[in-house]
Amino acid sequence: MVERVIWISAEGQEQELTNQVWVDVAGLRGFDMASFDYVESEILFDYGTQLKRVKTPPREMDIDLIVYGKNRGDLYQNLRRLRSMLNSYRGIGKLKVVTSDGLERFLHCVYAKGMEGELSIEMASFRKMTLTFRAFDPFFYSTSIFSNSFQMDSIPPQWFPILPLRLGSEAISGEITILNAGDIETYPIWKIIGQGENPKIKNLTTGSTISFNDVSLRQGQYITIDTKQRLIEKDDGTSLYPFLDYGSTFWKLVRGSNIIRVEMSEATPASKIEISYQERYLGA
């Protein structure tokens, strides 16, 4: 059960909407579960259809809101305050929720409708409305960022937080199991810190790989790989798309356990490969 709702603007400003002097949440809909679309094909000479794929479309959520004012003028000021907060021209904001068991999750969305209408004389000190928010990315995200690193710190190399599996004298090479406890797959962000050459990262669970040819990093140089945004850049802003190995993909962490192998030649004790990700959920 959701106990608190916080609006976070595109600029990062937070506003609690629950149990405030000037505003309060009276009800929520659409927060508990995403909807599904099914891609189907006809079965020749038979009944029914064959399921090809399950998709999750953009989602809309409703918040029943009450805006208060000491008088009619104060109420109008608070309505203007709310209107400014929800201005979609400011960019995509977030709805953060806190559940009764203490979990915090957020969802990227924009205000869609609900503030339209007339203010009657009988409601001079408050206004009831149902605000609709639209999430083009329909999933809730964990507020926690999970991270792991692959690093050579000593001779022989030691791995944190994994045990050594395949170690060369001048190479990072090892495997780790990463648990994605969310409801669906999620996109990792990788940071590869030199010195090293031709890094390769493979998800052994799915068989997907991202690797480079003719890429060399001096000590302290690094590569950032954002698999959701499909961004590959060195620390100086240079795009490394031309150096991607054939067959590389911006692969995701599947739900459950993912066995990851990382390799990088010509590494030193300062070389490191880091992963960070946020789990995604179908509901709050």
N, C-alpha and C positions, 0 to 999 in steps of 0.2 A: 504494500500500500504506500502511495506517495504521500509524504507528510509536508514536504517543502518544495516550492517551485521558485527558481531564480532565473531571471532573464539576464543574459550576458550580451552586450552589444558587440558589434563588429570591432569596436575599439577596445573591448575588454572591460567595460564598465559593468558592474554587477548591481542588480536591483532585485531584492527579495520581494516576491509578490504575495507571499502567504502571511496572514496575521499582521499586516502593517496598519498604521493609523489611517492611511489614505487609500489603501487598496487591500483586497483579500480575495483568495481563491475559494469559490463555492463548489466547484466540481470539475472533473477532468474526464475526457473521453479520447480514446485512440492511443493511450500511452502503454497499454499492457501487451499489445501484440501487433506486429506488422501484418499486412495483407499479402496475398500471393496471387500471381498470375501464372497460368499453366500454358505452355506451348505444346500443342498436341498435333497429331497428324492422323488422318483417316486410315483405317485398316481395310485394305481391299478385300471385298467379299466377306466381311465379318462385321459384327456389331461393335459399337463403342469407338474409342480412339486409343492411340498410343502416346503416352507421356514422353515428350522429348526433353523438356527443361522446365524448371521452376524458377520464376523471377519474382523479385520484390519491387513493386512500383514505388514512386514517390508517395509519401504518406502525409495525411492531414490529421491534425490533432486539435481538439477543442478545449478551451479553458473558460469556464463560467467565472466571470470576474465581477466584483462589486467595487466601484470607485466611490469614495466618500469625500465629503466636504463639510466644513463648518456652516457654510451657507452656499447660496447659488454661485456667487463669485469665486469662492474657494474651490468649489466643485469644478468649475470651468478651468481653473488653473491646473488642477490635478489631471483633468482630461487632456489638457494641452501637454502636460508633462509626460503622460502615457503615450500620446501621439508622437512626440519627439523621440521617445525611447524606441518605438516600434517602426520608425521610418525605414522602409526597406532600401531606400536610396543610400543608406549608410553602409549597406553590405549585409552579408549573411551573419546572423547572430547565433546564439545558442540558448537552449532551454536546459538548465541543469535541475535535476530532481534528486531529492534525498528521501529514501524510503524509510519505513518504520524500523527496519533492521539495520539502518545506518549506511546502506550502500549509496554511493554517489555515481550518477551517470549523466551524460549530456548528449544532446542531439543538435546537429546543425540545422537551422531553419530560418524562415522569414515570416513575418506577419502577413496574412493573406486577406482577412476581412473580419468584420465584427463590430468595429467602432461606429459604423454608420447608424443613423436613426435620430429620432427626436427626443428631447428632454422635456418631460411633462412637468407641470407646476407641482403635481403631487410628489414628484421625485426631485425636489429642489436641493436635497442634501446628499443624495446618492444616485448612482446610475448602475443598473445591471446590464451586462452585455456578455455575449459569447464570442470570444476571440478564436479565430481559426489560424493555425500556423501550418505552413507547408515545408516539408523536409524533402529536398531533392535527393539527399542521401538518407534513406529511411531508417538507418540503424542508430541505436544508442551506443555510445562509446564509454569505456571505463575512464574515470578521471586519472587513474594510476597509469603511468607509463612503465611498461616492463622492459628490462634491458639485460643483456648479457655481453660479455666481452671475451675474445680469444686473444691471449697475450703470452709472449715469451718474456719471463722475468728473470730467469736464472739458467745456469748450465748444470744439468740438462734442463730443457724448457719445462715449465710447469704451467698447467692450464687452470684457469679460474673461470667458471666453477666446474670444470670437467676434468676427467682423467685423461692422460695422454694415450693416443691410439696409434698414430703414425707420425713420428717426429723425425725430421731431418736436421742436420747440423745448421743449415742456413735457410730453413723453411718453416713457416707456420703451416701445420697440416693436422687437423684433428676433427672430431665429431662431437656433437652435443645434441641432446634431446631437448627441444623447446616445446612447452605445453601451451597450447592456445585453448583456454577454458571458456572462451566466448561461445555464442550460439552459431556463428558462421565463420568463414575464413576472414583473415585480416591481412593488411598490407604492412610489411616491415620497412623500416628505414635502416640502411646500412651506412656505416662510416668506416672506411678503410684507411688506416694511418700508416705511413711509410716509416722506414724504408722498406721497399719490396717491389716485386715485379709480377705482372700478369695475375692478379688475384682471381680466384674462382670460388663461387659459392653455390653449392648444390643442395637441393632439398631431396634427400634420398627417399623420403616417403612418397613423393609425387614424381620424382625423376626430373624435375625442372632445374635448370641451371642458368646462372648469369656469370659470364666470364669475359676476360679482356685479352686482347693481343697487342703486343708492342706498347704496353703501358708500364712506365717506370716511375716510382715515387722516391724522392729523396727523403731523408729523415725529417719528420715533421709535416711533410706534405700529406694531404688526405683527399679521398674521393667520397662524395656523398651520393648515395643511391636512394631516391625516394620512389618506391615501387608504385604508390598510388598516383602520384603526380607524373610518373614516368620521367623523372629528372635524374641525370647523371652529370655531375660537375666536379671538377677539381676545386681546390680551395681558392684558386685565382679566378674562378668563374668559367673556365674552359669546359665546353661540352665534350664528353667522351663517347658520344654516340658512334662516331666513325670507327672506334676501336673495340666495339662490342664483338665478341666472338659469334660466329654463325650458330644459330639455334638458341641463343640467349633469350630469356623471357623475364618480364617483371613479375615473378611468381609470388604467390601469397602463402601465408601459413594456413594450412587447413585446420579444421576443428579437431582438437585432440593433440596427439603427440606428433611432432615433426623432427625427424632425424636430419640434422644439418651437418654437412662437411664443408670446411673452409680450407683453402690452400693459398699460399703466397710464397713464391721463391725469393731468395736473396733478402730474407728478413733479418732483423736484428732484435735484441731484447726490447727495444723501444717500439717495435712494430706491433700493431694491434688491429683487430677487426671487431667492430661493435655492432650490435643489433638492438633496435628499440621498436616497440609496437604497442598498440592499444587494442584491447579486446573489444569486439562488437557484439551487440545483443539485439534480439528482435523486439524487446520491450524494456520498460524501465525497471 
